Amino acid sequence: MPLDMSDDVEKIIDISVLMSVYAGSNPDYLDEAIDSVWTKQTCKPSQICIVSDGPLPVCLELILDKWSNLLGNRLTRVKLGTHSGLAAALNEGLAFCRSSLIARMDADDVSWPERFEKQYSFMLQHPEVDVLGTQVEEKDDELKTTLGYRSVPLTQKDIVKFAKYRSPFNHPSVMYRKKSIEQVGKYPPLYPEDYPLWGLMLTRCAVFANLQEVLLTMRAGSAYKFRRGLSFLASEIKAIYFLYRIGFLNSKQFVMSLLLRLCYRLLPPKMKIQLKFMVLKM
């Protein structure tokens, strides 16, 4: 479906936006996230699919009701009876996405106005690409202070090398082909759920790319503090063991990836930086 860029029509493109929300989500952040993928976009999605991962409090239901009234059948709401985690929620939502191209989005992030236009154009011009991500900006929870940027490599060769030690995508920024995700069985039942998926896809010869532009802002203040904990480390170990078991990581890469994560979660900052540089030079 070509882009219709004429001024006298609304610029709707054939993509589905896939989001998940759970009881702990912030209603103001959710409202801002939906606004960023609809009102603020230069090219609007033909569908927004939002999965309620378990029962939601009234404050979140009111936000979803508001957008249902505004968007009509462009908003698809999927409800899970119990809180099942992001992987399960996204896998359920995939079945309800009507478009062959799906853009991921988290319920507390903000997509930049040209995000969908640029990603959609790239995917039309490169039908061989299965997943396309972008660079992202990290800000505090109030979106007042920039904390940094999450930079990821652009080309297939660099992405494959990078993926041996870290996720090669900023997950909330990706646009992917629905069939490509379904062909590998969707998201593995792990947390974090995206890194194991990318490794699994690379073992099946998937083609990846990232745009060089920053096209999404992540609220990283609370998330960063949470991810430094031991519970997240335990989840990371399970994820990299999965990548080792399916043959994406060899023994050396598995050990180095494990050491990198142990360092990040347990060691002082200076030692974390030293190990990071050692791994990147390999």
N, C-alpha and C positions, 0 to 999 in steps of 0.2 A: 504494500500500500504506500504510494508516494506521499511525500509531505505536501499538503496544500497550504502554501504560504501567502495566499491572497489576503488582502486586508478586510474583505467584506464577509469572511466566514470565520467561525471559531476554529482554531487550529487543533483539531482532534487527531491524535495518532493512535494506531492500532497496537497498544500495549496495555498490559495489566500491571497494576502496582500491587505488590503483595506485602501486607503488614500483619503483625500480630500484636495484640494487647492483652495484658493480664491484670489481675486485681491490684497489683502494686504500681501500675503505670500512673504517671501524673496526668490528670485531665487537661491541664493547660498546655503541657508539652504535646499531648496527643492532638489537641486542636491545632496547634501551630504546625505540627508535622503534616496533617492532612491539608491544611491551608497551603503549605509549601508545595505539595504535589498536585494541587489543583489550581487554586486561585492565582498563585504566583508564577506558574509555568508558562513559558512562551508557547509550548505545545502541550496540550492537556491529554492525559491518558483516556482511553475509551472505557476503562474499568479500574476501579479501586476495590481490591478484595481485602477485607480486614477480618482476621480470625480472632475471636474472643477465646483466649486460652483459659477456660474455666469461667465460673460465674464472676461477674463484674459488679462493683459498687455502683450506686445510682449516679454518682458524679461522672463516671466514665460512660455509662449508658446514655446519659443526657447529651454528651458530646457526639456519640455515634448517632443518636436520634436526630440531632441538629443537622448533621451532614447527610443523613438519609433523606431528610426533607428537602435539602438543597440539591442533591445529586440524583435522586430518584434511582432508576435501575442502573446507573453508572456505579453505584456503591453496592457491593455484594458483602453481606455479613454472614459469617460462618461461626457457629457456636459449638465449642467443645464442652461436654458436661463436667469435666474435671480438668484441673491444671495439669498439663502433660509435658510442658517444656517447649522450647522454641522449635526444635527439630520436628516434633510431632505436629505442632501447629502449622508450620510451613508446609509440611507434607500434605496435610489435610487441605490447606488453602490452595495448593497447586491444582488440585482436582477441580476447583471452582473457577480458576483463571481461564477466561475465554480466549485470550490472545496467545499467539505463538511466541511472543516476546514478553518477558516478565521482568519488571524492575523491582528490586528489593528496596525496602524502606523500613526503618525502625520507628517506633512510636514516640521517640524523644529526640529525633534528629531533624535537620532542616535541609531540604534539597534546594540547590540554587536554581534560579529561574530558567537557565538554559540547559539544565541537566538532561532532561528527556529528549529535547531537540537534538543535542549533540550525540547522545548515545544511540538514539534511533537512527540517525543518519549514518553513523559509523556501521551499525549492524546491517543496514541495507546495503552499504557499499562493500561489506566484507562478510558474505554469507558463510564463509568457512569458520568464522569465529563463534565459539560456543558461549563464552562468558566475557563480558566487558566491564571493567571497573573504572574508577576514577581516583584521583588523589582526594584527600579530605583534610579539612581544618578541624582542629580540636579546640573547643572553648569550655569555659566553666559552665555550670548549670544555668546561670542567668544569661549566658551568651554575651557577656560584657568583656571578657578577657580571653585573648587567644593564648592557649597553652602550648600549641605547636601544630605540626602537620604530620600526617601519616603518609609517607611517600612509599610507593610501590613501583616495581619495574614495569616497563612499557611493552617489551617484546617477548615472544614466546621463549626464546633461548634464555633470556634473563629471568623470566618468570619461573621457569622450571628450576633453575639454579637456586633462586630465592626460596622457592617452595620447599626445598629440602630442610629448611630450618624455621621458616615462618610462613604464615598464611600470605599468599601472594595477592590477595584482594582485601580491600576494605569492604566487608560484607554488605553494609547498608547501601553501598554505592553501586552495586553490580546490576547489570542487565544481562539476562541469559535467555537462551532458547529453551522453551518448556520441554521439548522432546529430548534435549541433551541431558537435562536433569532426570527425566523419567527413565531414560535408557540405562542409567546406572543404579536405579532403584531409589531415587530421591535422596534426601538427607539421611546419613547414618544416625542412629539413635544415640548420639553422644553430645557432650557439651564441652568445649565450643563445637558447634555443629558444622560450621563452614569449612574449616581447615581439612577435616577428614573427607568432606565432599570433593574439594579441589584435588586432593591427592588421588582419590578414587577415580576421578575423571581423567587425570593425567595418565593413569595406568591404562586407560582406554583410548589414549591418543587424542584427547580433547585439545582444542585450540583456544588459547587465552590471549587477552590483550588488556591493557590499561590506557586510558587517556592521560595525557600529561597535565590536564587542567584540574584544579580543585573545583569540585561541583557539589560538595555536600559538607555541612557542618555537623560535627558530632558533639553532643554534650558528654564531656570526658571527665569532669571533676569527680563525681561520685563513683563512676564506673572504674576509674583508675585505682582509687583507694580499695574498692571491693576486689579487684582482680589481683591484688598483691597478696591475698590471703592463701592459706594452705588448702582450703577447699577448692579454689580455682586451680592450684597446682596439681591436685589429685585428678581433676578433670582433664587437664592438659596431658598428664602422663597417659591416661587412657586413650586420648586422641592420637598421640604420637605412636603409642603401641599399636593402635589400629593401622596406622600408616606403615609401620614396620611389617605387620602381619600380612598385609595385602601386597607387599613387595615394593611399595613406593620408596621406602627408606631402607638402605642397607644397614648392616650392624654398626658401622662407624658413624653414619649419619644419625641413627637412632640414639647412640650414646651421646654424641655431641649435642643433639637437640634436647636430650634429657638434662645434660649439664647446663645448657643455656638457661633452661627454665628454672632449674634449681637455683642457679645464680641470681636470676631476676627476682625470685620470690624470697630468698633466704639470706643472701649475702649483702654486704655494705655497697653503697652506690659506686665507689671507685672500682671495686672488683667486678661489678656488673658491666661497667663500660669496657674494661679490659677484655673480658671474655667475649663481649659482643664484637669487638674489632677483630679478635682472633678468628671467630667463626666467619665473619664477612670476608676475610682474606683467603679462606680456603678455596 
